């Protein structure tokens, strides 16, 4: 009895197709999800245990001022006093305001 020749199956094209489909699905999913916020004023890492602003918290305040937010709105968003927001506003202006060098968050 003669043996039937084995059919050789090359999985490479199928794996490439799967990878392409997965990439397309991730891209579509990204289009449907809301864009993440650049910074989060309510992030708990913005404050130390004693309630003072961390360097990230200060940068977050500054970025809100960069966007034109008032001291009042910064105070509410960051859950700090109006006096603290005024202090940060004056420090932001002294650092150059919108033209200051931004520091990295995180």
KOLVEXVEX-535039 format. One record per atom (N, C-alpha, C): z, y, x; residue in one letter. Coordinates in steps of 0.05 Angstrom, whole numbers, plus 32768, in hexadecimal, padded with zeros to 4 digits. Last residue first. Layout:
N
ZYXA ...
# end
This chain:
106
82E284E08059X 82E684C4805BX 82ED84BC8076X 82B285138068X 82C785088056X 82C984EA805BX 82A7853E809FX 82A085268091X 82B8851D8080X 82A385858097X 82AD856D80A4X 82A685558093X 827485BA809FX 828185A7808EX 828C8590809FX 827A85FA80B7X 827185DF80BFX 828285CB80AEX 8269862F8089X 827B8621809BX 8270860680A2X 824E864B8063X 82408646807DX 825186378091X 826F86548039X 825986408035X 824B8639804FX 82A386678064X 829986638048X 8284864E8047X 82BA866C8095X 829E86728093X 8292866F8077X 82F086688098X 82E0865380A6X 82C2865880A4X 8300868F8074X 830486948090X 82F4868080A2X 82F486748044X 82E5868D804BX 82E786928069X 831A864B8048X 82FD86458046X 82ED865D804FX 834986688046X 83438659805FX 83258651805FX 8344867C8012X 8345868F8028X 833F86818043X 8347864A7FF7X 832F865C7FF4X 832E8670800BX 837A86388004X 83628629800EX 8349863A800CX 839786607FE8X 839B865C8005X 8383864E8011X 838686547FB4X 8380866E7FC0X 8383866D7FDEX 839C86227FAEX 837E86247FADX 8376863F7FB9X 83D1862F7FB0X 83C7861E7FC5X 83A886207FC5X 83D4864F7F82X 83DB865B7F9CX 83CF864A7FB2X 83CA86297F5BX 83B6863E7F5FX 83BB864C7F7AX 83DA85E77F72X 83E086007F66X 83CA86147F6BX 83B185AD7F63X 83C285BD7F76X 83C785D77F68X 838A85897F4FX 83A685877F47X 83B985947F5CX 8356858F7F58X 836585837F6EX 8382857F7F67X 834785A87F28X 833A858F7F30X 834A85807F45X 836885D77F28X 836985C37F13X 835E85A87F1CX 835785F17F58X 837385EA7F54X 837685D47F3EX 832185F87F4CX 832885E77F62X 834585DE7F5FX 8325861C7F21X 831986027F1CX 831F85EE7F33X 833E86487F3DX 834B863B7F26X 8340861F7F21X 831886567F62X 8332864C7F6CX 8340863D7F55X 82D7863E7F4CX 82EC86527F4FX 830686457F59X 829D86247F6EX 82B486207F5CX 82C986367F61X 827286247F90X 8277863C7F7FX 828D86397F6BX 826C85FD7FB5X 825C85FB7F9CX 826086127F89X 8292860B7FDAX 8276860D7FE1X 8264860D7FC9X 82C085FC7FBDX 82BA86197FC1X 829D861D7FC9X 82B985C67FC4X 82B985D17FA8X 82B485EF7FAAX 82BF85C27FFAX 82A585BC7FEEX 82A385C67FD1X 82F585D08000X 82E085E1800BX 82C585DB7FFFX 830D85A47FE6X 831085C07FDCX 82FA85D17FE6X 82FC857D800BX 82F4857B7FEFX 82F785967FE2X 8317858D8039X 82FA858D8038X 82EF858C801CX 834B85838027X 8343859E802FX 832585A0802DX 8348854B8021X 834E855C800AX 83468579800FX 8340853B8056X 832B85368042X 832F85478029X 8371854B806DX 835885588076X 834185538062X 839C854F8032X 83938542804BX 837B85518055X 83CC857A8015X 83B085718017X 83AB85658033X 840B85617FFFX 83FB8574800FX 83DF85688011X 842B853C7FE7X 841B854D7FD6X 840A85617FE5X 844585168006X 8455852D7FFDX 844485427FEEX 841C84F28011X 843284EA7FFEX 844385017FF5X 83E0851B800EX 83F3850A801CX 840985028008X 83A0851A7FEDX 83BB85247FF0X 83CC85107FFFX 837085007FE9X 8370851D7FEFX 838B85297FF3X 837484CD7FD9X 837584D17FF6X 837384EF7FFDX 836D84CC7FA2X 838884CE7FADX 838A84D27FCBX 833B84F67F87X 834084E07F99X 835D84E27FA5X 832D85217F69X 834485117F5FX 834A84F97F71X 82FE85357F80X 831785447F82X 833085357F7AX 82D185127FA3X 82E1850F7F8BX 82FB851E7F8EX 828D851C7FB6X 82AA851C7FBCX 82B9851B7FA2X 825E850D7F9FX 825F85127FBCX 827C85117FC6X 825B84D77F70X 826384F27F77X 826584F57F95X 822284AE7F69X 823E84B17F6FX 824484CE7F77X 81F784AF7F30X 81FB84B57F4CX 821884B97F53X 81F984787F02X 81FD84957F08X 820184997F26X 81C584477F02X 81E1844E7F06X 81E3846C7F0CX 818E84417F01X 819D84427EE7X 81BA844B7EEAX 817D843D7F35X 817284537F24X 818284567F0AX 8197840F7F45X 819F84297F51X 819584407F41X 817883EA7F2AX 819583ED7F23X 819F84087F2DX 814883EF7F46X 814A83F67F29X 816683FB7F20X 815983DC7F78X 814E83F77F76X 815084007F59X 816783A77F6BX 817B83BA7F75X 817283D77F73X 813483947F5BX 814A83957F48X 816083A87F51X 811883977F8BX 810F83A77F74X 812683AA7F5FX 813583727FA9X 8134838E7FB2X 812B83A07F9BX 812A83437F8BX 8145834D7F8EX 8146836A7F96X 80F283407F93X 80FD83447F78X 8119834E7F79X 80F283367FCBX 80E4834E7FC0X 80EF83547FA4X 810C83057FCEX 8118831D7FDBX 810B83367FD0X 80E882E57FB1X 810382E97FA7X 811083027FB3X 80BC82E97FD4X 80B982F37FB8X 80D582F87FADX 80D082CE8000X 80C882EA8003X 80C682F77FE7X 80D8829B7FEBX 80EF82AA7FF4X 80E982C87FF7X 80A2828E7FE2X 80B4828F7FCCX 80CD82A07FD3X 808D828D8016X 808382A18003X 809682A47FEAX 80AF8263802FX 80AF827F8038X 80A482928023X 80AB822D8022X 80BD823E8011X 80BB825C8018X 80778204801DX 8080821A802EX 8091822D801DX 807281C08018X 807881D78009X 808381EC801CX 8045818C801FX 8056819E802EX 805981B8801DX 8045814D8003X 803C81698000X 8050817B800EX 803581128024X 804A8124801BX 803E81408019X 800680E2800EX 800C80F78021X 8021810A8015X 801E80A17FFCX 801180BA7FF4X 801980D08008X 800F80668021X 8022807A8019X 801380948011X 7FEF802B800BX 7FED8044801BX 80018059800FX 80007FE98010X 800080008000X 800080198011X 
# end
